[in-house]
Amino acid sequence: MTIAVIGWQIFIFITIVISGRKAGWASAFWVIWTLVQVYALPLSVIQFITIFIAYSIAPKGSKEA
């Protein structure tokens, strides 16, 4: 993988993790973006794995009543 691909995956990972309670929306955005913009299957797989891992560890927070 090139530095650009790794850098892009780090950017996606950070945007999902720092989105907090909105991690679902951020993940949905990146999934749609990947489906529309990434045409190479290996890159899509790497990106979906990155999205899944980031969403899995993103802090969900509690809703305030």
C-alpha positions as CSV (number, residue, x, y, z in Angstrom):
1,M,0.0,0.0,0.0
2,T,1.1,3.5,-0.7
3,I,1.4,6.3,1.9
4,A,-1.6,8.0,0.3
5,V,-3.8,4.9,0.8
6,I,-2.7,4.5,4.4
7,G,-3.1,8.2,5.1
8,W,-6.6,8.1,3.7
9,Q,-7.6,5.1,5.9
10,I,-6.2,7.0,8.9
11,F,-8.3,10.0,8.0
12,I,-11.5,7.9,7.7
13,F,-10.7,6.1,10.9
14,I,-10.2,9.4,12.8
15,T,-13.4,11.0,11.4
16,I,-15.5,8.1,12.6
17,V,-13.9,7.8,16.0
18,I,-14.1,11.5,16.8
19,S,-17.7,11.7,15.7
20,G,-18.9,10.2,19.0
21,R,-22.6,9.6,19.1
22,K,-22.8,10.4,15.4
23,A,-20.5,7.5,14.5
24,G,-23.3,5.7,12.7
25,W,-23.9,8.7,10.4
26,A,-20.2,9.1,9.7
27,S,-19.9,5.4,8.9
28,A,-22.9,5.6,6.7
29,F,-21.4,8.5,4.8
30,W,-18.1,6.7,4.3
31,V,-19.9,3.5,3.2
32,I,-21.9,5.4,0.6
33,W,-18.8,7.4,-0.5
34,T,-16.9,4.1,-0.9
35,L,-19.6,2.5,-3.0
36,V,-19.8,5.5,-5.3
37,Q,-16.1,6.6,-5.6
38,V,-13.9,3.5,-5.1
39,Y,-13.9,1.2,-8.1
40,A,-11.0,-1.2,-7.2
41,L,-12.2,-4.1,-5.2
42,P,-9.1,-4.5,-3.0
43,L,-9.3,-0.8,-2.0
44,S,-13.0,-1.1,-1.3
45,V,-12.4,-4.1,1.0
46,I,-9.6,-2.3,2.9
47,Q,-11.9,0.7,3.3
48,F,-14.9,-1.3,4.5
49,I,-12.7,-3.0,7.1
50,T,-11.4,0.4,8.2
51,I,-14.9,1.7,8.6
52,F,-16.0,-1.4,10.5
53,I,-13.1,-1.3,12.9
54,A,-13.5,2.5,13.5
55,Y,-17.2,2.1,14.1
56,S,-16.6,-0.8,16.5
57,I,-14.3,1.2,18.7
58,A,-15.9,4.6,18.4
59,P,-17.3,5.9,21.7
60,K,-21.1,5.7,21.6
61,G,-21.9,8.0,24.5
62,S,-25.2,8.1,26.3
63,K,-28.2,10.2,25.2
64,E,-29.2,13.0,27.5
65,A,-32.8,12.9,28.6
